[in-house]
């Protein structure tokens, strides 16, 4: 199972806490030995450790998208069991 961690703090500058965010990520390494990703900004850190089971080429996280000029970023842990059906529905 993948591992995720997050830290939001409007007062601390998280982007200057690299040692701590690296330790947070390393603490999840057994849960996700295949890949790791991070999204670190001034007041937010999203960390992901991946156990690659489904979609090893395209499942990197954190995931970001631009919607109406605003960038949204998430980390997600879970599995969609009806992926093929959802993909077909969205394509149509």
N, C-alpha and C positions, 0 to 999 in steps of 0.2 A: 504494500500500500504506500502511496506517495506521502510525503510530509509537506506541510505548509506552515508558515509562520508569518505574522504581521506585527507591525509596530506603528502606531500613529501617536504623534505627540505635537501639539501646536506650540509648545514652549521650547522643547529641545531641538537642536539641529542634528537630526538623525544621520544625515549624510556625513557628519564628522565623527560618527561612532562606528567606523569600519571594523575595528577589532571586535566589538560586541556583535555586530550583525554577522560577521564571519563565524563567530562562535555559535550564534543561533543556528545558522545554516549547517554547520558541522554537526550539531547535536541531532540533526535529522538525517544524517547521511546513511544510516542503516535502513531507514524507511524508503529512501530513494537513491540507490547507488548508481543508477544509470546516467543521470543528468541533473544539473542544478541550474537555477536561474534566479535572478534578483531584479527588483525594481526599487531603487533607492533614490529618494528625493529629500529635500530639506526637512520635511516633517512626516515622511512616510517611508516605510520599508515593507516590501512584500517579498517573501522568500519561498522558494519551491525546490523540493528534492523529488526526483522522478524515478519511479519504478516503471520502466517502459514495457507495457503489455500490449496495448492497442495503439495503433497509429504511431509507430516509433519515429517516423520522419516528420510528422507535423504536429506533435503534441507538446512542443516546448512552451514553458510558462516562465514567468507571468505572461499573460496574454493582454495585448493592448489593441484598441480600435479607436478610430476617430469617428465621432458622430456629431454632426452639426457643429463642427469646429472645436469640439471638446474631446480631449483624449481620456479614455476610460481604460483602466488597467485592473485585472483581477488575477488571483490565483484560485485554482479550483481543484478539489479533490473529490473524485467520484467517477462513476462509469455510467455511460448511457447504454442500456441494453438494446434499445431499438434504434441504433444509429443509422442503419441502412434505410429504415422506413422514414425517419425524420429527414434524412438527406434527400430522398426522393420527393417528399412532400415540399420541402423548401425549394427544390429546383423547379417544381411545377408551378 
